[in-house]
């Protein structure tokens, strides 16, 4: 079975190393499942396929490498392979049960590769985290600049409308218009303003209301 492609060269290297660990560190499948796959968070149904599965072409039991490919392919399809890969590599880096391997020298070589690769992964993870934080910071700054630009434009428009409304016209209509402008100012600046009922309307714009909340007739303004 051919390995499937992963997102980056580093992911591809991690996949190859994880497969080597699965195939090499423990000779017996059940031991590999107990000491490598389960601690790495591999789902139980995939572990059972790893242990009991057979090659459809030959009918023979899957090798540990074939079973490992099935596991990583399925987890990649589900989007959970990167975490499992890192866990397998970290387990391999701390592995010292060389008596479980069929070939101790191959197992030691895999462990050495894993120890070196954990440093590479740590550096890559640090770079990725820094990039995510930088992108988030830039997004926040961009959104802030856009809000400030919008605030300037809308504030200038509201000021022009306020000047026009204050210049003349029907007094009662002018009061309603000024009330609407003030509510829009509150909205623009994110200030809470209740519009439920005449009492709140008078709190918002008192210049066209009586003390009981009734609207002052136009000729009384």
C-alpha positions as CSV (number, residue, x, y, z in Angstrom):
1,X,0.0,0.0,0.0
2,X,1.4,3.4,-1.0
3,X,1.6,6.2,1.5
4,X,-0.8,9.0,0.9
5,X,0.4,12.6,0.4
6,X,0.3,15.0,3.4
7,X,0.1,18.7,3.5
8,X,3.8,19.6,4.0
9,X,7.2,18.0,3.6
10,X,7.5,18.0,7.3
11,X,4.2,16.1,7.7
12,X,5.4,13.6,5.1
13,X,8.6,13.1,7.1
14,X,6.6,12.7,10.3
15,X,4.4,10.1,8.6
16,X,7.3,8.0,7.4
17,X,8.9,8.1,10.8
18,X,5.7,7.1,12.6
19,X,5.2,4.2,10.2
20,X,8.8,3.1,10.9
21,X,8.0,3.2,14.6
22,X,4.8,1.2,14.3
23,X,6.6,-1.4,12.1
24,X,9.8,-1.7,14.1
25,X,9.6,-1.0,17.8
26,X,7.5,-3.9,18.8
27,X,7.5,-7.2,16.9
28,X,4.1,-8.4,18.1
29,X,1.1,-6.5,16.8
30,X,-0.9,-6.6,20.1
31,X,2.1,-5.1,22.0
32,X,2.5,-2.4,19.3
33,X,-1.2,-1.7,19.7
34,X,-0.9,-1.5,23.5
35,X,2.3,0.5,23.8
36,X,2.2,2.7,20.7
37,X,-1.2,3.0,19.1
38,X,-3.5,3.3,22.1
39,X,-1.2,5.8,23.9
40,X,-1.2,7.9,20.7
41,X,-5.0,8.1,20.7
42,X,-5.7,5.8,17.7
43,X,-9.4,4.9,17.7
44,X,-10.1,1.3,18.8
45,X,-11.8,0.3,15.5
46,X,-8.6,1.1,13.6
47,X,-6.5,-0.7,16.2
48,X,-8.7,-3.8,15.7
49,X,-8.2,-3.6,11.9
50,X,-4.4,-3.2,12.6
51,X,-4.4,-6.4,14.7
52,X,-6.9,-8.6,12.8
53,X,-7.0,-7.1,9.3
54,X,-6.1,-9.0,6.1
55,X,-4.7,-7.9,2.8
56,X,-7.7,-8.2,0.3
57,X,-5.3,-9.1,-2.5
58,X,-3.6,-12.1,-0.8
59,X,-5.9,-12.9,2.2
60,X,-2.8,-12.8,4.4
61,X,-2.7,-10.9,7.7
62,X,-1.7,-7.3,7.3
63,X,1.9,-6.5,8.2
64,X,2.4,-3.8,10.9
65,X,3.5,-1.4,8.1
66,X,0.3,-2.1,6.1
67,X,-1.8,-1.7,9.2
68,X,-0.1,1.5,10.0
69,X,-0.8,3.0,6.6
70,X,-4.5,2.1,7.0
71,X,-4.6,3.8,10.3
72,X,-2.8,7.0,9.2
73,X,-4.8,7.2,5.9
74,X,-8.1,7.0,7.8
75,X,-7.0,9.5,10.5
76,X,-5.8,11.8,7.8
77,X,-9.2,11.6,6.2
78,X,-10.8,12.5,9.5
79,X,-8.2,15.3,10.0
80,X,-6.8,13.9,13.2
81,X,-3.5,12.4,11.9
82,X,-1.1,15.2,12.9
83,X,-1.8,14.9,16.6
84,X,-1.4,11.1,16.4
85,X,1.9,11.4,14.4
86,X,3.4,13.7,17.0
87,X,2.4,11.4,19.8
88,X,3.8,8.3,18.1
89,X,7.1,10.1,17.4
90,X,7.3,11.4,21.0
91,X,6.7,7.8,22.2
92,X,9.4,6.6,19.9
93,X,11.8,9.2,21.1
94,X,11.4,7.9,24.7
95,X,11.4,4.3,23.8
96,X,13.7,1.9,25.7
97,X,12.0,-1.4,25.4
98,X,14.3,-2.7,22.7
99,X,13.8,-6.3,23.7
100,X,10.3,-6.1,22.2
101,X,11.7,-5.5,18.7
102,X,12.5,-8.1,16.1
103,X,15.7,-6.2,15.3
104,X,17.1,-4.2,18.1
105,X,19.5,-2.2,15.9
106,X,16.7,-1.1,13.6
107,X,14.7,-0.1,16.6
108,X,17.5,1.9,18.1
109,X,17.9,3.7,14.7
110,X,14.2,4.6,14.7
111,X,14.5,5.9,18.3
112,X,17.5,8.1,17.3
113,X,15.6,9.5,14.3
114,X,12.6,10.2,16.5
115,X,14.8,12.0,19.1
116,X,16.2,14.2,16.4
117,X,12.9,14.8,14.8
118,X,11.2,15.9,18.0
119,X,13.5,19.0,18.0
120,X,12.5,19.7,14.3
121,X,8.8,19.4,15.2
122,X,9.2,21.7,18.2
123,X,10.8,24.4,16.0
124,X,8.1,24.0,13.4
125,X,5.4,24.2,15.9
126,X,6.9,27.3,17.4
127,X,7.1,28.9,13.9
128,X,3.5,28.0,13.2
129,X,2.3,29.4,16.5
130,X,4.2,32.6,15.9
131,X,2.7,32.9,12.4
132,X,-0.8,32.3,13.8
133,X,-0.3,35.0,16.4
134,X,1.1,37.4,13.9
135,X,-1.8,36.8,11.5
136,X,-4.3,37.3,14.4
137,X,-2.6,40.5,15.5
138,X,-2.7,41.8,11.9
139,X,-6.3,41.0,11.6
140,X,-7.2,42.8,14.9
141,X,-5.2,45.8,13.7
142,X,-6.9,45.8,10.3
143,X,-10.3,45.5,11.9
144,X,-9.5,48.4,14.3
145,X,-8.4,50.6,11.4
146,X,-11.5,49.8,9.5
147,X,-13.7,50.6,12.5
148,X,-11.9,53.9,13.0
149,X,-12.3,54.8,9.3
150,X,-16.0,53.9,9.4
151,X,-16.4,56.0,12.6
152,X,-14.8,59.0,11.0
153,X,-16.9,58.8,7.9
154,X,-20.2,58.2,9.8
155,X,-19.4,60.9,12.4
156,X,-18.8,63.5,9.7
157,X,-22.1,62.5,8.0
158,X,-24.1,62.7,11.2
159,X,-22.5,66.1,12.1
160,X,-23.6,67.4,8.7
161,X,-27.1,66.1,9.1
162,X,-27.2,67.5,12.7
163,X,-26.2,71.0,11.4
164,X,-28.9,70.7,8.7
165,X,-31.5,69.6,11.1
166,X,-30.7,72.4,13.6
167,X,-30.9,75.1,10.9
168,X,-34.6,75.3,10.6
169,X,-37.7,73.6,9.4
170,X,-40.8,72.4,11.3
171,X,-39.9,72.4,15.0
172,X,-41.6,69.1,15.8
173,X,-40.2,67.4,12.8
174,X,-36.8,68.8,13.7
175,X,-37.1,67.3,17.2
176,X,-37.9,63.8,15.8
177,X,-35.0,64.1,13.4
178,X,-32.6,65.2,16.1
179,X,-33.8,62.2,18.2
180,X,-33.1,59.9,15.3
181,X,-29.6,61.4,14.8
182,X,-28.8,60.9,18.5
183,X,-29.9,57.3,18.4
184,X,-27.7,56.7,15.4
185,X,-24.8,58.3,17.3
186,X,-25.4,55.8,20.1
187,X,-25.4,52.9,17.6
188,X,-22.3,54.1,16.0
189,X,-20.3,54.2,19.2
190,X,-21.9,51.0,20.6
191,X,-23.7,52.8,23.4
192,X,-26.8,51.2,24.9
193,X,-30.0,53.2,24.2
194,X,-33.5,51.9,24.9
195,X,-36.2,52.9,22.4
196,X,-39.1,51.1,24.2
197,X,-41.7,53.7,25.1
198,X,-41.9,57.4,25.5
199,X,-40.1,57.5,28.8
200,X,-36.9,56.1,27.3
201,X,-37.4,58.3,24.3
202,X,-37.3,61.3,26.6
203,X,-34.2,60.1,28.3
204,X,-32.5,59.8,25.0
205,X,-33.7,63.1,23.5
206,X,-35.4,65.3,26.1
207,X,-35.8,68.4,23.9
208,X,-39.2,67.4,22.4
209,X,-40.9,65.7,25.4
210,X,-42.8,66.8,28.4
211,X,-42.0,65.6,31.8
212,X,-44.7,62.8,31.5
213,X,-43.2,61.5,28.3
214,X,-45.7,63.1,25.9
215,X,-44.4,64.9,22.8
216,X,-44.4,68.6,23.0
217,X,-46.5,70.2,20.2
218,X,-44.5,71.6,17.4
219,X,-45.3,75.3,18.2
220,X,-44.2,74.9,21.8
221,X,-40.6,73.9,20.8
